[in-house]
Amino acid sequence: MGEAFSPWTQKARWALEHCGVAFAYEEYVPTLSEPRLRWRIRQWSGRVSVPVLLAGEQVVRGSWDIARHAARLAGDDRLGDFEAVAPWNDLSEAALAEARTRVVLRALEDPAALDEASAAVFPRPLCRPLRFIARDAARRLDRKYRHLVVPGSLRVALERTRAALNASGGEHLLGRFSYADITMVVVLEAVAPAAPIDPPLGPATRRCWSDEALAEEFADLLRWRARLFSARATP
Ligand SMILES: N[C@@H](CCC(=O)N[C@@H](CS)C(=O)NCC(=O)O)C(=O)O
């Protein structure tokens, strides 16, 4: 279960697909899907978040554990050495935490973005009158995740990615394709979203995710992503 637009879900889906693990994807709608998720993972209190993988009786929570699970099932090192990947995942988590709060705060300022979020749930004519529900959900997301923000993390992640790519031949962070590349490519969703998702981001939501100044400054990283996307199938 995941959110198609969420970089964490994208990490998990990409890892599963790269490892050839078959799975049935189910979309999660914040707040509305929460009771169903809690029931399925038998967790009645405390925070829940997605992605979550239900593998028989086993519940695998979070993109990192899902990627490790996928690698174990693949039985080889096609996602790389997870010890070497871990610092990249930490950078990615910090960058995405900052990006998420930025996206949520921008959406709160943008009625069109709130309505696009509602359109996933309500018929379009109801989105405007029910905008208060989307606003409330966005405020809740802000409260739930704000404490994770370390200002400047997004920029640090982009600068380290650039430096490591320059030092390793320009294509892969750890010399060959690994989960490190996946974790950092998805960070670029918060610069210029490009993940091929269904349904695609609406124009207002896309504005919330985009950062024109960073896109210009880190155009080399966007070109790196384009090369990776064309070199391999992405979820
Ligand atoms: N460390 C987790 C983070 C997952 C996460 O932050 N998920 C957010 C994505 S915005 C989520 O579930 N949001 C919906 C909610 O909290 O209701 C991972 O790697 O999967």
The ligand as a Tripos MOL2 file, in Angstrom:
@<TRIPOS>MOLECULE
LIG
   20    19     1     0     0
SMALL
NO_CHARGES

@<TRIPOS>ATOM
      1 N1         10.5970    6.3050    6.6130 N.3       1 LIG1
      2 C1          9.3540    6.0000    5.9260 C.3       1 LIG1
      3 C2          8.6160    7.2940    5.6510 C.3       1 LIG1
      4 C3          7.2840    7.0580    5.0110 C.3       1 LIG1
      5 C4          6.4750    8.3260    4.9770 C.2       1 LIG1
      6 O1          6.9180    9.3740    5.4420 O.2       1 LIG1
      7 N2          5.2650    8.2200    4.4210 N.am      1 LIG1
      8 C5          4.4000    9.3590    4.3050 C.3       1 LIG1
      9 C6          4.5130    9.8660    2.8940 C.3       1 LIG1
     10 S1          3.9940   11.5370    2.7340 S.3       1 LIG1
     11 C7          2.9510    8.9710    4.6090 C.2       1 LIG1
     12 O2          2.6600    7.8220    4.8540 O.2       1 LIG1
     13 N3          2.0430    9.9580    4.5600 N.am      1 LIG1
     14 C8          0.6330    9.7200    4.7230 C.3       1 LIG1
     15 C9          0.1690    9.7820    6.1590 C.2       1 LIG1
     16 O3          0.9940    9.9460    7.0780 O.co2     1 LIG1
     17 O4         -1.0470    9.6780    6.3500 O.co2     1 LIG1
     18 C10         9.7070    5.2460    4.6400 C.2       1 LIG1
     19 O5         10.8670    5.2350    4.2530 O.co2     1 LIG1
     20 O6          8.8260    4.6410    4.0260 O.co2     1 LIG1
@<TRIPOS>BOND
     1     1     2 1
     2     2     3 1
     3     2    18 1
     4     3     4 1
     5     4     5 1
     6     5     6 2
     7     5     7 1
     8     7     8 1
     9     8     9 1
    10     8    11 1
    11     9    10 1
    12    11    12 2
    13    11    13 1
    14    13    14 1
    15    14    15 1
    16    15    16 2
    17    15    17 1
    18    18    19 2
    19    18    20 1
@<TRIPOS>SUBSTRUCTURE
     1 LIG1         1 GROUP 0 **** ****
